[in-house]
């Protein structure tokens, strides 16, 4: 998959910066689209998810659908506990 870099002014980068600025707060897809001047928000969110996972950042994007509206937010990835034998 070809996607825009999170650290540059690409559609995925703008989505990432906007959601990061709202850390933990839900954001409506329409608001996200207008504020980041981006179309196909769900596709851009998929790009951001792929890059977060590949880069090993301790963040993840959560999605919620309420009626016909979609909401997104970035939250910290919970740390996994190690079992001590």
C-alpha positions in Angstrom: 0.0 0.0 0.0 1.3 3.4 -0.9 0.5 6.1 1.7 1.5 9.6 2.8 4.1 10.1 5.5 2.7 11.0 8.9 5.5 13.5 9.4 4.8 15.5 6.3 1.9 17.6 4.9 0.1 14.7 3.4 -3.6 13.7 3.8 -2.6 11.0 6.3 -0.2 13.4 8.1 -2.9 16.1 8.5 -5.3 13.5 9.9 -2.7 12.2 12.3 -1.8 15.7 13.5 -5.4 16.7 14.0 -6.3 13.5 15.9 -3.1 13.8 18.0 -4.0 17.4 19.0 -7.3 16.1 20.3 -5.7 13.1 22.1 -8.4 10.9 23.5 -11.3 13.0 22.3 -13.8 11.7 19.7 -13.8 13.6 16.4 -16.6 13.4 13.8 -15.4 12.3 10.4 -17.1 15.4 8.8 -15.2 17.7 11.1 -12.0 15.8 10.5 -12.5 16.0 6.7 -13.2 19.8 6.7 -10.4 20.7 9.1 -7.8 18.7 7.4 -8.9 19.4 3.8 -9.1 15.7 3.2 -11.4 13.3 1.4 -11.9 9.6 2.0 -11.3 9.9 5.7 -11.7 6.2 6.5 -9.0 5.4 3.9 -6.6 8.0 5.4 -7.3 6.6 8.9 -6.3 3.2 7.6 -3.1 4.7 6.3 -2.3 6.2 9.7 -3.1 3.0 11.4 -0.7 1.0 9.2 2.1 3.6 9.8 1.5 3.7 13.6 1.8 -0.1 13.7 4.8 -0.2 11.4 6.7 2.5 13.3 6.1 0.9 16.7 4.6 4.1 18.1 2.6 3.5 21.3 -0.7 4.9 19.8 -3.7 3.5 18.1 -6.8 4.8 16.5 -10.2 3.9 17.8 -13.4 4.1 15.6 -17.0 4.4 16.7 -20.2 4.5 14.7 -23.2 6.4 16.1 -26.1 6.1 13.8 -24.8 7.2 10.4 -21.9 9.1 11.8 -18.3 7.9 12.2 -16.0 9.1 15.0 -12.2 8.6 15.4 -9.7 9.2 18.2 -6.1 8.5 19.0 -5.3 6.9 22.3 -2.2 5.5 23.9 -1.6 1.8 23.3 -1.8 0.0 26.6 1.5 -1.5 27.6 1.6 -5.3 27.9 2.6 -6.8 31.1 5.4 -9.4 31.2 4.9 -12.6 33.1 7.7 -13.3 35.5 8.4 -17.0 36.1 
